Amino acid sequence: MTSIALLGTCDTKLHEILYLRDQLKSQGNFSVTLIDLGRSPVEHSSISISQDAVAGHAKDKNVDISSLPRGEVIKHMIQCAVPCVKTLYERGEICAAAAAGGSGGSSLACAVMREALPIGFPKMMISTVASGDTGPLVGETDITMMYSVVDIAGSNALLRNIFKNAAGAIVGMANAWSQAQQHPNQENGARKRIGITMFGVTTPGVDTARQFLEEQFNCEVFVFHATGHGGQAMERLVRAGELDAVLDLTTTEICDHLMGGNMSAGPHRLEAAAAAGIPYVLSLGATDMVNFGPKALVPEKYSKRHLYEHNPTVTLMRTTKDECTQIGNFIVDKLKSHSIRPELVQVVIPRGGVSMIATPGGPFADAEADAALFASIESGLRGTPIKVIGDRRDINDGQFAQDVAKRLVALFPANQVSTPPEVEAFYYDEATGAFMLANNPGLSPSR
């Protein structure tokens, strides 16, 4: 029987952790593997993996944890606990992970869950800080956060009730995971898994591409909201081998990374798919904007810039000519330095507009800025095996969306994507710049 991994700092929260352990055992048919992540060793019969055993995974066996500052203790125990928990998962010994703690305990346990366990595996954190900014705790993963309302210190009716509810949720997730492992979906390996990035201003194009891939090629499509964590989640799944190709239509997170916006995916955006050597078609969706919060909170240095209130909590800033050049250079540098199979990488430039508000006459229409972006990419990738395709249509044009989807499919080896009988085979003709029917080269596919 598999068990639920319960992470806790037993030197400071033993009483509370034991109550949660009892609730987990009483509400389900799972055993509980209690893992002590505290600073100091604790002796108790309910502890399954002691603090000494966890600390034994340290890279440096000579570290005296008792002499470390609190912050360094947390970092050290994360480094020790990750291989411990990862081994339990890889052996199939656990079916869920749970933890309870304050700010320090939450930082420790969430980091272990993020690094040791895959997306899709049940994880829950009962935390005193779960009602605040949980982005640093959850990251690009699917940790379920539950606010403890009161501090996790001692026992009272409210905390006990919250622990009971949390235990019920964890047991439910553990049951769902266990059943899925017993009856795996046989279809999963047959369909190509495609990641697509989307933003509000690129939704029409993404929806068209998604539906086209699903209906015409039986692909399983995963749409990621390009909010920073969305791009990071997609690239994490690529590195884990969970995606077979990427249609990166919305690369706006680069703008926020370079200009200090709220939706940065960090400095490693664009690296994963290129480094994985999978089919990778990207475009320039929403590279006309940097994202900030309410207008009053836009940084002072940008207060005189061209701002657009997307809604009361989101303010967009139009990227300038110089910034667009930086964005283009970022794309070029990432693709040139990380593409292990550049022949499987293509950049499609939507000259008609990179978002629904950047088309001619729109509030973010700026031909000069767009031209700088396009030129930096075209010149930067010239002479490389990476294809750059200019297209007169805008990114939300229905035919543009279908054509970039076709480009992605065409990068797969023959017979790897199932095509319904009613959809005729096609190929991309470099000479004419059009998609042609394989059985009649004189005709292009019907639109």
Secondary structure, DSSP 8 states (H G I E B T S, - for coil): --EEEEEE-HHHHHHHHHHHHHHHHHHSS-EEEEEE--SS----TT-SB-HHHHHTT-S-TT--GGGS-HHHHHHHHHHHHHHHHHHHHHTT-EEEEEEEESHHHHHHHHHHHHHHS-TTS-EEEEETTTTS--HHHHTTS--EEEE-SS-SSS--HHHHHHHHHHHHHHHHHHHHHHHHHHS--TTTTTS-EEEEEE-GGGHHHHHHHHHHHHHHH--EEEEEE-SSHHHHHHHHHHHTT--SEEEEEE-THHHHHHHT-S----TTTTHHHHHHT--EEEEEETTTEEEESSGGGS-GGGTTS-EEEEETTEEEEE--HHHHHHHHHHHHHHHHHH-SSGGGEEEEEETT-SSTTSSTTSTT--HHHHHHHHHHHHHHHTTSSSEEEEESS-TT-HHHHHHHHHHHHHTS-TTSS---TTS--EEEETTTTEEEETTBTTS----
